Amino acid sequence: MASENLKAELMPDGSRLAEWIPNLSEAELQALKIYLRELGRFNKNLNLISASTVPKADSVHVADAVMAWCIIKTLIPPGSTVSDFGSGNGIPGIIFAALAPDLKFRVIDRDVRKLEFLKHAGASMGLKNIAFITRDIADLEDESVQFAVSRGFAPIGKSLLLSRKSMAPGGRFFMMKGEGWAREVADVPSQLFSVWNTQMVGQYSIPESNAEFVVIEATKK
């Protein structure tokens, strides 16, 4: 019990987000704080994030998603449905849903326990624009996805392989990647480029880190 309480205490409360990202509305900030609170409560039992990132979860996880969304949001029309492939702890899908009430989101993962956490977190955050789907990405309906996002789902090559059937022609898949992204692109099997056009659409940084991050867009031919 003491260990669990300590881990919850180490989770930041989200107050620094207002300083780092001053254009967040009060409603958005409150939703993100609730997410961090629930992440702290459930992380020990569900291993949602690594213990080493708990004290900086507001930067490494939440601010990361917010910064990436600043790039992605300009590329998705209002009213669209966006699928978060391999959502796991909900990043980025549940964060994006809090920032974009004009879009519909589907968080998809095969881990039933993590999906139950996301349902709880989404309800606590007051989200009305999100659905929860327990399924393997490879088992989604053929050509059923027009827009998709992911973070930490799989290397780029494997992500494109797993999603090639579910993505509709012209569908756009946005992947949040760290500094090893160029190596991942280089490792993509050449035959996949007959199915996908891939490009880097934006770079960003997160608070209290010198690392650079990118958003990779893959468009289904």
Secondary structure by P-SEA (a helix, b strand, c coil): caaaaaaaaacccccccccccccccaaaaaaaaaaaaaaaaccccccccccccccccccccaaaaaaaaaaaaaaccccbbbbbccccccccaaaaaaacccbbbbbbbccaaaaaaaaaaaaaaccccbbbbbccccccccccccbbbbcccccaaaaaaaccccccccbbbbbbbccaaaaaaaaccaaaaacbbbbbccccccccccbbbbbbbbbcc
